[in-house]
Each structure stands twice: as structure tokens, then as C-alpha cells.
Amino acid sequence: MSHPKQSYINLNQEIIDGCRQGDKDSQFQLYKLYYRSMYNTSLRIVKDIAEAEDIMQEAFLTAFEKINTYEGKVSFGSWLKRIVINKSLDAIRKRKIKLTELNEATNNFTIEKETDESEIQFKVESIKKAMEKLPDGYRMVLSLYLFEGYDHEEIGGILGISSSTSRSQFTRAKQHLLKLIKSEK
């Protein structure tokens, strides 16, 4: 069953339609398809296993409650990921951790791609450990940009900061991350 407003074709449309009808089996199938990636998304942001698990569960409950608002303009996974990210960010805000607003003079700051091959060869585990040590603001911007694929305009909208602040937070997070990784060698 296709929906008139829908512009994205979901491979799992039958399951989504079952969820719209309140079918518990369809909900469980959808959960099995997405729970791991949604948990990982939340964990990268909140940095707490139990909290990420709770957020992921809450996100699915919200998604099932509001599934009729899903219009199919993006993939279902993207729609669900937005819910998970928003709930994760709300959890961070509840901890009263605020992003540091940086000087707007960084508007023209450009990010250069890392070209040093040795920096790219760090082991995944050391990167994960170092990311856990980053301040929340840096970790959120880095995770949203690198792992979730959002651009700086989108990150700015999600976090309520300017795109230039997102860019500079990203650059500083990258520099801080590299220092942390190098200090663990």
C-alpha cells in the first residue's frame, strides 16, 4: 500500500503499514531491523549504555505512537534516527550540559581534510576510547557529522547552534580527538 505523499520507496513498506495498523508482529519485525543501529546512534551521543538502551526503547515507543506522521519523504530509518538523536540530545540537555558558543568570527573558517596517512591508521578501539573522553558538545558534533552523516547546517538546526559554530566545534573536536589518541600511544 503506497501513500500519496510518499516520495521515498521503503523496502519494508509492508512492515511499516502493519505498524500503522497496530500489528505487534510488524512492530517487533521493525524493532529487529533497526534496534542495533539506533542503540549505537544513541550510545555515541549519551556515552552511557543503560541510558542509550532506555532512549532507544523510548524512541521506538514514540515511533510506533506517531507512525502515522511518517510521510515517506525520507527512509524510515532516517526518520527513526532523527527521533533517537532528538531523545539523546534531550537526555544530554537534562544533564544541564551546554555547548560552548564560539566566537562568530569563525564564520570563514574552513576545514581541511586530513592527509597524513598515519593519522588514518589508528585502531578503531583507540578512537572509540578517545571519543568517550571528549566533552559532550564536541562528541555530539563529531558523531552527528561523521557517523550520522548530517551536514553542519543540519547539525546547527538539531543542536540549536549556528552552522559556523558546528564547523568550529567539529574542527576543535577533531584536533582534541587526535591529541587524545596520540597521548594513548
BELQUI-V506441 format. One record per residue. N is the residue number from 1. RES is the residue in three letters. PHI is phi in radians with two decimals (* if undefined). D_LAST is the distance of its C-alpha to the last C-alpha in Angstrom with 1 decimal. Layout:
# BELQUI-V506441
n: [N N]
res: [RES RES]
phi: [PHI PHI]
d_last: [D_LAST D_LAST]
This chain:
# BELQUI-V506441
n: [1 2 3 4 5 6 7 8 9 10 11 12 13 14 15 16 17 18 19 20 21 22 23 24 25 26 27 28 29 30 31 32 33 34 35 36 37 38 39 40 41 42 43 44 45 46 47 48 49 50 51 52 53 54 55 56 57 58 59 60 61 62 63 64 65 66 67 68 69 70 71 72 73 74 75 76 77 78 79 80 81 82 83 84 85 86 87 88 89 90 91 92 93 94 95 96 97 98 99 100 101 102 103 104 105 106 107 108 109 110 111 112 113 114 115 116 117 118 119 120 121 122 123 124 125 126 127 128 129 130 131 132 133 134 135 136 137 138 139 140 141 142 143 144 145 146 147 148 149 150 151 152 153 154 155 156 157 158 159 160 161 162 163 164 165 166 167 168 169 170 171 172 173 174 175 176 177 178 179 180 181 182 183 184 185]
res: [MET SER HIS PRO LYS GLN SER TYR ILE ASN LEU ASN GLN GLU ILE ILE ASP GLY CYS ARG GLN GLY ASP LYS ASP SER GLN PHE GLN LEU TYR LYS LEU TYR TYR ARG SER MET TYR ASN THR SER LEU ARG ILE VAL LYS ASP ILE ALA GLU ALA GLU ASP ILE MET GLN GLU ALA PHE LEU THR ALA PHE GLU LYS ILE ASN THR TYR GLU GLY LYS VAL SER PHE GLY SER TRP LEU LYS ARG ILE VAL ILE ASN LYS SER LEU ASP ALA ILE ARG LYS ARG LYS ILE LYS LEU THR GLU LEU ASN GLU ALA THR ASN ASN PHE THR ILE GLU LYS GLU THR ASP GLU SER GLU ILE GLN PHE LYS VAL GLU SER ILE LYS LYS ALA MET GLU LYS LEU PRO ASP GLY TYR ARG MET VAL LEU SER LEU TYR LEU PHE GLU GLY TYR ASP HIS GLU GLU ILE GLY GLY ILE LEU GLY ILE SER SER SER THR SER ARG SER GLN PHE THR ARG ALA LYS GLN HIS LEU LEU LYS LEU ILE LYS SER GLU LYS]
phi: [* -1.62 -1.93 -1.01 -1.42 -1.17 -2.12 -1.90 -1.64 -1.53 -1.18 -1.86 -1.05 -1.08 -1.16 -1.07 -1.10 -1.08 -1.12 -1.07 -1.57 1.42 -1.24 -1.13 -1.11 -1.13 -1.07 -1.15 -1.07 -1.11 -1.03 -1.08 -1.20 -2.08 -1.05 -1.15 -1.18 -1.23 -1.09 -1.07 -1.04 -1.15 -1.06 -1.09 -1.55 -1.56 1.09 -2.48 -1.04 -1.13 -1.14 -1.11 -1.10 -1.08 -1.10 -1.08 -1.09 -1.05 -1.10 -1.15 -1.05 -1.09 -1.07 -1.19 -1.20 -1.92 -1.09 -1.24 -1.51 -1.28 -1.69 1.40 -1.36 -2.30 -1.11 -1.06 -1.05 -1.15 -1.10 -1.15 -1.07 -1.08 -1.10 -1.08 -1.09 -1.10 -1.18 -1.15 -1.16 -1.07 -1.11 -1.11 -1.08 -1.10 -1.35 1.07 -1.71 -1.93 -1.23 -1.40 -1.31 -1.73 -0.99 -1.16 -1.17 -1.45 -0.91 -1.64 -1.22 -1.95 -1.78 -1.70 -1.21 -1.22 -2.05 -1.26 -1.02 -1.13 -1.21 -1.34 -1.55 -1.13 -1.22 -1.02 -1.09 -1.18 -1.19 -1.07 -1.08 -1.14 -1.10 -1.12 -1.52 -1.18 -1.03 -0.92 -1.05 -1.09 -1.09 -1.12 -1.11 -1.08 -1.13 -1.12 -1.36 -1.36 -1.66 -1.71 1.41 -1.40 -1.57 -1.18 -1.10 -1.15 -1.07 -1.00 -1.12 -1.14 -1.60 1.28 -2.22 -1.35 -1.14 -1.19 -1.16 -1.06 -1.06 -1.23 -1.08 -1.09 -1.07 -1.15 -1.11 -1.07 -1.10 -1.13 -1.08 -1.09 -1.09 -1.10 -1.15 -1.12 -1.28 -1.52 -1.18]
d_last: [55.2 54.0 54.0 55.8 53.0 50.3 48.6 45.7 46.5 44.7 44.4 44.8 47.8 49.9 47.4 47.2 51.0 51.2 48.9 51.3 54.1 52.3 51.8 49.5 48.6 47.6 45.4 43.7 43.2 41.7 39.4 38.2 37.6 35.4 34.1 30.6 29.8 31.3 29.4 26.1 27.2 28.1 25.0 22.7 25.0 25.9 22.7 25.1 26.2 29.7 30.3 29.2 31.6 34.4 33.9 34.0 37.2 38.7 38.0 39.8 42.7 42.9 42.8 45.6 47.6 47.3 47.2 50.5 48.9 46.6 48.4 46.5 45.5 41.9 40.5 40.9 37.1 36.6 39.2 37.7 34.2 35.7 37.2 33.9 32.1 34.9 35.0 31.3 31.6 34.7 32.7 30.2 33.2 34.8 32.0 33.1 29.8 30.8 29.0 28.9 31.5 30.4 32.9 35.0 34.7 31.7 34.3 33.9 30.1 28.9 25.6 24.5 22.7 19.2 19.9 16.7 16.3 12.6 12.0 14.3 12.6 9.8 10.8 13.4 12.3 9.1 11.5 14.1 12.3 11.5 15.1 16.5 15.3 17.1 20.6 23.3 24.8 21.7 20.9 24.5 24.9 21.7 22.9 26.4 25.7 23.1 24.1 27.7 28.7 30.5 31.1 31.0 34.7 34.5 31.5 33.5 36.5 34.6 32.9 35.9 34.2 34.9 33.3 32.2 30.4 28.7 27.6 26.3 24.6 22.9 21.8 20.5 18.8 17.0 15.9 14.8 12.9 11.0 10.3 9.2 6.9 5.4 5.5 3.8 0.0]
